[in-house]
Each structure stands twice: as structure tokens, then as C-alpha cells.
Amino acid sequence: MFAALPFQVLGFLLFTASSLATPSAAIQSIDQNFSKAIAADTLPGLNVAIADKHGIVWAKGYGFADVENQVAMTPKHKMRIGSIAKLITAAGLMRLYEQQKLSLDTPVTKYVEVWPTHHAAINLKQLASHTSGVRSYKDKAEFLLNEHYSSTLSSLNLFKEDPLLFEPGTKHTYSTLAYTLIAAAMEGADKERNFKKIIQQEVFNPLGMQDSAFDDQADIIAYRQRPYTVLDGKLSNAPQSDHSYKYAGGGFIATPSDISRFAIAHSQAGYLKPASLKTMFTKAQLKNGQTIGFGIGWMIDFDNYKNRPNLKDNTHAHKLMASFDNAVMHSGGSNGGTTMLILCRDHQRSITVVKNVDNDPSADVFLLALESLSLLHTP
């Protein structure tokens, strides 16, 4: 499978950072920004990687992966990437689509027999673009759920009988649990592989993602980050949680380098066909004709950020966002992790920024990522 990919796609896996001509002044400024950010008391560690079509341009860890044992953060550390998992799932979904094992427009009940037929018909495109009406977390306790589910189908029991929030295709509400249903559909369409094997064989293996894994708490995983949270302004250990009910929507760990290379594979044809990339990066349309800021998994442009409370009056941030004509991205919020991935398709450059803490107000991973890419784009 790996050998079948064209040289252009393999190229970014074969070059080393030392072979690249990167503007040293830009990297120095980026490094300074991250060094300032890590000084906050509520920020244990930061991890960042920038990639282009040749490979990793620059990667560095800051602070600590494990505060109690004084383990320094390094580019080798595998981070909780939260909802970046949805992009990994979307990639696997599109690989099955290209193999004609499933249709994006067919009701999901064709692939998931246990999904209740009393629900209005939902298709995979609606699930992937958050227009299905499937709910997300009902409360923080569910977000921090520490119960193990032995299979994708068993995890559907958590929400399959709950009413849809709206008629599919009429509104947009972000849903992590919708991706659990996507995983079940992928298993139903493939028949011979479970979700973990599909992702391993259709995403991790072809893209050489050797530093990515399912975040199973019982497994011994080298260089796994220690997760933290901020409570009442104080850094604390994050509570233990089990992500088996949401592997597809928020249950992976990976190095930022793996994720940045993964993103670059979506900047050119090879791993996926041009038609598949066009489908992924086309804004979904509601039944009333309105478009939303999501395609298949990916956030399209900066529509989802411009009016956020911390950004709507930030003229510098708006100027930076306006300087990108063809950007796609996704954020990730997990128990003990906060992530931002931006892919500039025009420049074929991506950045992944992860901190091993949630609820930390001191370092905005979106602004750090945006500023970093902008510095590299400046002639």
C-alpha cells in the first residue's frame, strides 16, 4: 500500500529537516513566541511541528510532558489531539469511498443495522459535516466518561435512542458522537475490518504515521504525554477518562509531526484522489441552500473563528486570517489536551500546535499557529 503511492506523496516522508531551506529569521521569531507562551504557570507543555511538501520543516517541544517527574517535552511525545481525530476518521472514510465500499449519500442504516429506524434518515455526509442532528456530549460527566466500551456498536448504546436535535440537513450542531456512528458505518461497509484496523491500514500505514495510536489508557505507549487541567486557576492532574466510546471523534494520540505530515497529504493528489479532496473541502449545504463552515471533517476557511469572543475585536488576528485564501483546519479539545491544526493548501504548509492541558487561558493555540504560518508566508 505504501509503495503504491506516487513519489510526490512519498517525498514528504523521506526528506529530513536539515535538507530544507527554511527562512531562519521566521523560525527564530516563531521560537520566541512559543518560548514566551510556555512561561505561564498554568501551561505545563507545548509541542509544535510545521511541515511542507518535503517533510518536517521544524518541530520543537517546550516545558514538560510530565511535570511531577520533570520530563521535558520533546517532538517525540504523543499528544492528546482531541477532535483532530475526526480528520483521521474522515481520511479513512474517503479511502473506503474511493474503494466503492460505501456512499456518502446513502442512509446510514444500510451500514449500521442497529441504528434505530424511527430516526429520520441520516447519511454519512451529514454526519461528517455536523448537520445530522445527532447530539454531542450531554454534560461534562459524559465528556469525562471513564467507562470502557468493547466495540464500536456497543458505544452506540450511549446515544442511539436519544432523539435527534433536528431534521438532518436543516441545521448545524457540532457532534463528536456523530463520528462514533461514522465508525460503525465504516465497519458495516467494510465487513472484514473493525474501525481500528481500517484506520491502521488506510491512514497510519500509507502515510507512515508510526507515532500515532489509539488513546487506550491500559496500553503502554512510549512518549505518551501526561494530561493536565486548570481548576480554579491552578494546574492539576486531569481526571482519568476512557475514550473507547469516541475513538473516531476524539480518541487518538499522536506527535505533532505525524499530524502535520498527515495534513500535507491532503494538499495534493496522491493519498486521496482530486475528486475526493474537492468533496472534503467543499462547504456543506443545508436544505435551505445555506452553506456552513465544514466539509467532510475539515473546517473550511476561518468562518468558525472570526466571531469568537476572544477574536472578534482582534484586528491583528483578522488581518492574519484574511491573508490566507485557501486554508482548512480543525481544533481539538480533550481531557488534558488542546490542539490546533491549520493547513494552507496554497502554500502546501501545515502546522500543529498542542498543549498537554485543557482549560488553560494563557496560550491560544489558534493564534500561535496562525502567527507562525503567517511568518513563514512572509517573503
N, C-alpha and C positions, 0 to 999 in steps of 0.2 A: 504493500500500500504506500509506504514511504517512497519507494523507488519510482512509483508511477507518477509522482508529481514532477512538473517541469522545473528546469533549472532555476527560473526566475523566483519560484516559491521556495525552493530549497536554499537559495543563496543566502537568505537572511539567517538561516540556521548554521551556516558554515563559516561566516566571517567572524573575526574577533574584534573587540572594541579597538584594539591597537591598530587595526587595518583601516580605520575610518578617519576621514578628515573632518573633525568637528570643531566649530569655532570655539576656541579655548576661552575667550572672554565671556561668551554666553554661558558656558558651563560653570565658569567661576562665579558669575552672578547668580545662577541657579543654586549652586552650592551654598552661597552666602544666605540666600533666602531660607533654605532648609535649616541651616545652622542657627539662624535667628529663631525659627519656629520651635526647634527642639528645646529651647531654653525654658519653656513654660513648665511649671510644676505639675500640671495635670496631664502632661504628654510624655508617656514612657518611651515610645519609639516611633520612628518614621522610616519608611522604606520606599524607594523610588527607582524606576527604571524607564529609560527613554530608548525607543527603537526606531529604526528606519528600515528601508527595504533591504539593507545589507546586514542588519543584525542589531545587537545592543550597542547603542551609542555611548550610554553612560548609565551606571547603576551604583547606588550607594545606600547604606543603612546609617541611621542616626539614633542616638540614645540606646535604649535597652530593649532586647527581645524578652528578657526576664529580669525584672527589677530586683527581686529578692536575692537572686543568685548572681547579680551583676554580670549577666550575659549580654555582651554588646550586640546590637542589631547589625546584621550583615545582609548583603544581597542574596545570600543563600537561604535566608529564613522564609519559611512558608507562612503566609498571612491569611487570616480570615478575610475573604474578599466579598462576603455578603452577596448582594444581588448581581454582581458580575457573573455569578453562576448562571443567570438567565441567558447571558450571551453564549456561554459554553453549551447550554442546552439548545439554544436556537441554532447553533452551528451543527450539532448532531441531528436536529430536526431537519435542517435543509439538506444534509447528506442523505437522509432517508428519502426525502422528497425527490432528490436527484436520481435515486435508485428506483423511483416509482413504487415505493412501498407504501406511500400514503399521499393523500391530497390535503392541501391546506384549507380547502373549502367544504370538505365533507363533514357532516355532523360527527362529533367525537364518539357518539355511541357505536359507530361502525368499528371502532378500535378498542373501546372500553365498554364491555357488555354490562359491567356492574354500575355504570353511571346511570342514575335514575332517569327513566323515560318521561317522568312527569315534568322535568325541567324543559324549558324551551330549548330548541336545537342550538348547539354551540359548535363552531368549527375551530380548527387549530389556529387559523389566522387571528380570530377574535381573542383566543386565549393568549396568544403570544404578544398581542398589542394592547392587552388590558382593556378590552371592550366586551368581555364575555358576560359580565355580571357576577362571576364567581367572587366571593368575598375574599378579603385578606385576613390578617390577624384580627381576632375579635377583641383582644386585650393584650396587655404586656405579658401576662402569665402565659399566654399561648405563644408569644414571640420567644419566651424563655423556656419553652417546654423541654422537659428532661425525661421524656418517655421514648423508648426505642420501638420503632416500627420495623418489622421483619421484611416487609415488602412494600413496593410502591402501591399495590392495590389496597393493602391494609391501611396505609396512610390516608387513603381517600375517605375512610370512615370518619375522619376528623371533621369533614365538612360536606360530604356528598349529599346529605339530606337537608342541608340548610338552604333556604330559598335564595334564588338569585337576587342580586340587588336591583337589577333592571333587565329589560328585554335585551338580549345580546345584540350588539351592534348599534345601540341607541345612545350610549353614554361611555365615558371613560373613567374607570376607577382602578388604580394600581392594585395588583393582586399577586402576591407570592404563591398562594395556594393554587392559582390557575396553572402554574408551572408544574405542580405535582400532577395535575391532570394531564398536562402535555407529556410528562414522563410515562404515565400509564398508557397513553395513546401510542407513544413510540414503541413500548414493549408489545402492545397489541398488534401493531402494524408489522413488527419485525418477527415476532413469534419465537425465534431461536435464541434471542439475547435479552437479558434484562437491561435495565437502564444503565447500570454501572459498566457493563461490558460494551454497550453501544458507545458510551462516551469514551471509554478507553480506546476502542478500535476505530472510531470515526473522528475523534477530536485529538485526544492526547497523543496517540501513536503517529498519525500522519503529520502532526505539527511538532513532533519532538518535545512535547511538554512533559519532561521527566520530573519536573519539580512541582507538579500539580497532583492533587489527590482529593478523595472524598474526606470530609472532616469527621471521621469516625472517632469518637472520644476514647474508645478502648484500644485503638491501634497505636503502636509505637511508630511515630513518624519523625524522622530526623529533621532537625531545624524547625520544628513547629513553634510558632510564636506563643507566648503566654498572653492570655487575654485580660484586659483591664476595663474598668468602667469608672466614671466620675460620679460620686454621690456626695451631695451637699458640698460641692467644691473641692472634694478630696479624692485623690486617686485610690482606687480599691481594686482588689481582685474581682473579676467578673464571675457571676454565678455559673455553675456548670449547666450546660444545656446539650441536648441531643438533637442533631439536625437531620435525622433519618426521615422525618416527615416532609422535609423540604430540600432534599438534595438538589433538585432541579432548579429551585428558585433562590437558594441561599446556603448550600451545604458543601462548598469546596474550600480548600486552602491551596495557595499557590505562591510562588515567588512573583514579585512584580515583573521580573524579566520574562517569565513564561507568559504572563498576561499581555505584556506589551508586544511580544512576538506574535501571540495569538491574534491580537488586533490587526497587526500589519498584514497578516494573511488575508484579511478582509479588504485590503486596499488595492488588490489586484486579482485578476482571474488566475486560477490555478487550483487552489484548495477548493473553492466553490466556483461554479460557472458564472459568467457575466449576468445571465438572466436571474440566477438565484440572488446574487448581490443586489441587483436592481430591486427585486422583490423585498429583500430585507431592509433596504434603505429608502423605501418609498413610504411616506407617511400614510398611516391607516386612515380610512374614511368611514365616518359613521353613516347610518342610513339616510340622514338628512343632508348628506353631502359635505358636512364639516370634516376637516382633517384635524388630526391630533399629532402630537409631537413624538409618536412612537411608530416604528415599523415592526419588523419581526424581531422582537427583543430589544433592539437598539433605540436609544433616544436620538431623534434626528434634529440637528441644529441645536440652538440654545434656548428654544422656546420654554422649556421647563425650568429655566433658571432666571430669566430676565426679570421676572416679577416676584422672586422670592424676597422675603422681608429683609434679609441681610444684603441683598444685591440690588434691589430696585432703585435705590438712590446712589449707588456706587458708579459714578460716571467713568472711572478708570476701567472697572470690570466690563461695563457696557461697550466701551471703546475696544477693549480686547476681544470681546465676543464678536463684535461687528467686523473685525479683521479676518475672521475665518469664514470662508464661503461654503465650505463643504466638510463640516465637522459632524461626527457622530460620537456618542459617548454613553456611559452608564455610571451611576454611583452604586455604592454598596454599603449598607448599614447592617452590622451584625452584632451579636453579643460579644463585645471585646474586639471590635474592628470597625474601621471606617475607610472606605475606598473611593477613589475617583479614577476612571479611565477615560481618556479622550483620544480619539483617532482623527487626525487631519488627513482626509483622503486626498486632497490636492497635493500636499507635500509628502504624502506617504510616511508620516511620522506619528508615533503614538507615545503616550506617557501614562504610567500607572503609579499612583501615589496611595500608600496605605499606612494608616497608623493603627497600632495594636490596642486601641481604646475606643469606647463609644461614650457619647455624652460629653465629650471634651470640647469646650468652646474656643480653645486657644489657637488652633491651627485649622484653617479652612482648606481641605484637600482640593476642592474645586479651584479656588483661587491660586493655590500653589501650582497645580497642574497647568492651568490656563496661562499664568505668567511665564512658566517655564517654556511651554511651546512657543509662546509669542517671542521670547528672547531668541529662540533658535530660528524663528522665521525672519527675524530682522536681518537685512543684508549687512 
